[in-house]
Amino acid sequence: MGKKRKHSETQAVEPKKKDEGAPERPKRTLMGWKDKEEVQAQTDSNSESPQVFRNKEKVMVTCSRRINYRYRHLMLNLVSLLPHCKKDNKVESRSSKGATLNELIELRGCSSALFFECRKHQDLYMWMARCPNGPSVKFLVNAVHTMEELKLTGNHLKGSRPLLTFSRNFEKDAHWKLLKEMIIQIFGTPKEHRKSKPYHDHVFVFSIVDDHIWFRNYQISVPHNESDKMVRGGLDKMTLVEVGPRFCLNPIKIFAGSFGGPTLYENPFYVSPNQIRALEKRKKAGKYAKKVKAKTRRKMHEQSNPLEPDEFADMWRE
């Protein structure tokens, strides 16, 4: 026979009754515990207040295939200076590159783009575009000096927000005003961006000289010694130390669309690098033609004016 169960095991365990008088547990948040009424009042106040604009600008930076190493280093320098940018793979430089780039920008969730296009392994063109509706600008990049080449003493915090300064020439014509607005939207780091630091310790300088846009990057240097500690608002002891890179932008055309479309502005003073190289070759070819003509003139002169026979030419041959 099996063992009899104990009396305590046969009794069913009665469930505990919930205390109806206990207060409801408040909602837990990251900032602590909040009552239901407080949460409801906060949501009502947020719905009544007007929505604040938040800048969600994102820039896609990419380049074409067969780019030169110096131009690739320049692109990487700009990537390190813009914490709100996204770097993508190389794109083939063809006539249909505009549709490809617009699709890539949409997939990456960006609103603008910087595209570095290299031609003949020596000419660099930079596209600055707002996507997908435009406008877009095509520049010829000259006087490129990367951070690795310059080796300057300036150094600022990576990911910090820059101050953008422009020369007064940007307010002169309509196309300069448009370029200024595009530069502000692309090079300006959004406030409270997740990859940016809440400091302003460097300056981007854009100045127009000879219808070219010159770019410089300076660190704002402030003395931190206890004896020379600067009072807030005192700009006398602030100095600017150049960091790099350096480059010059020569605007070619401004288009209404993204990477194409109707032409809004065309630079009348622009001369392509191919024309400059052709002129240099013609100059060299002209020098060679002058040498050939001089040789023929010399031969004709010798034939027309022959030397008289020398009396003593055969004296020592006997």
Salt bridges, closest charged atoms under 4 A:
GLU57 OE2 - ARG130 NH1 2.78
ASP88 OD2 - ARG108 NH1 2.97
GLU92 OE1 - ARG65 NE 3.55
GLU92 OE2 - ARG66 NH2 2.55
GLU117 OE2 - LYS97 NZ 3.87
GLU117 OE2 - ARG119 NH2 2.78
ASP123 OD2 - ARG277 NH2 2.87
GLU149 OE2 - ARG70 NE 2.69
GLU149 OE1 - HIS145 ND1 3.72
GLU171 OE2 - LYS180 NZ 2.68
ASP201 OD1 - HIS202 ND1 3.10
GLU242 OE2 - ARG216 NE 3.83
GLU242 OE2 - ARG246 NE 2.64
GLU302 OE2 - ARG298 NE 3.38
ASP314 OD1 - ARG317 NH1 3.34
